[in-house]
Amino acid sequence: QVQLVESGGGSVQDGGSLRLSCAASGSIFRLNTMGWYRQAPGKEREWVAYISSGGSTNYADSVKDRFTISRDNAKNTVYLIMNSLKAEDTAVYYCYADRPGRRYWGQGTQVTVSS
């Protein structure tokens, strides 16, 4: 089993920044891609960004050039730096990690952006 624990969410004003962290523990051998989804109230869960075990990254168009995903393999932690936050970024952010044949999820962390 793999446990993912997110932290770093909170409330920020429009234009502000936050850094989310997601620490993996347990059977972390062969974890591949890690990333983030988000879910706003009344909306479906939306993919935000991912980073491969080799460091390749990809972003949703809605966050490109504002969010940066990074990974510290020694700490088994993935980060999401969010700049120029907008009200529409308000959501619960979920970390995920993939192992061949299985995806693991964190419990989510709330991000609220007020205008």
C-alpha positions in Angstrom: 0.0 0.0 0.0 1.0 3.6 -0.6 -0.1 6.5 1.5 -0.2 10.0 0.2 -0.5 13.0 2.5 -1.1 16.5 1.1 -0.3 19.7 2.9 0.0 23.4 2.1 -3.6 24.3 1.2 -5.3 27.4 2.5 -6.9 30.7 1.7 -5.2 33.3 -0.4 -6.2 36.4 -2.2 -6.4 36.7 -6.0 -2.9 36.9 -7.4 -1.3 35.2 -4.5 0.7 32.0 -4.3 0.6 28.7 -2.5 2.8 25.6 -2.4 1.2 22.2 -2.0 3.2 19.2 -0.9 2.4 15.5 -1.2 4.5 13.0 0.7 4.3 9.3 -0.2 5.0 6.6 2.3 4.5 2.8 2.5 5.3 0.6 -0.4 6.8 3.3 -2.6 8.9 1.0 -4.7 8.2 1.5 -8.5 6.1 4.6 -8.1 6.1 6.2 -11.5 4.1 9.3 -12.4 2.9 11.6 -9.6 0.6 14.5 -10.1 -2.4 16.6 -9.1 -6.1 16.8 -9.8 -8.6 19.3 -8.4 -12.3 19.4 -7.9 -14.3 22.5 -7.5 -17.7 22.5 -5.9 -20.3 21.1 -8.3 -17.7 20.2 -10.9 -16.0 17.0 -12.0 -12.5 16.2 -10.9 -10.0 17.9 -13.3 -6.4 16.9 -14.0 -3.9 19.7 -13.2 -0.4 18.4 -13.8 1.9 15.4 -13.6 5.6 14.7 -13.3 7.2 11.4 -14.4 9.8 9.6 -12.4 12.4 11.0 -14.8 11.2 14.5 -14.3 9.1 15.1 -17.4 6.1 17.4 -16.7 2.8 18.3 -18.3 0.1 20.8 -17.4 -3.5 21.5 -18.0 -3.9 24.6 -20.2 -5.8 26.4 -17.5 -2.7 26.4 -15.2 0.2 26.4 -17.7 2.7 29.2 -17.0 1.2 29.7 -13.5 1.8 26.4 -11.8 5.0 24.4 -11.5 5.2 20.8 -10.5 8.4 19.3 -9.1 9.5 16.1 -7.4 12.1 15.2 -4.7 12.6 11.5 -5.2 14.8 11.3 -2.1 12.0 12.6 0.0 9.3 10.8 -2.0 7.5 14.1 -2.2 5.9 16.0 -5.1 5.2 19.7 -5.0 2.8 22.0 -6.8 3.8 25.7 -6.7 0.8 27.8 -7.7 1.4 31.4 -8.7 -1.0 34.1 -9.9 -3.9 32.3 -8.3 -7.4 33.1 -9.5 -10.8 32.6 -8.0 -11.4 29.8 -10.5 -8.5 27.9 -9.0 -10.6 27.4 -5.8 -10.9 23.6 -5.4 -9.9 20.6 -3.3 -6.5 19.5 -4.7 -5.8 15.8 -4.8 -2.4 14.2 -5.2 -2.0 10.9 -7.0 0.8 8.4 -7.6 0.9 5.6 -10.2 2.4 2.2 -10.0 1.9 -0.2 -12.9 -1.7 -1.2 -12.7 -2.8 1.0 -9.8 -3.3 4.6 -8.9 -3.2 5.9 -5.4 -4.9 9.0 -4.1 -4.4 11.4 -1.2 -7.2 12.8 0.9 -7.2 16.2 -0.6 -6.3 19.7 0.5 -8.5 22.8 0.1 -7.4 25.8 -1.8 -9.5 28.9 -1.6 -8.8 32.0 -3.7 -10.8 35.1 -2.8 -11.1 38.2 -5.0 
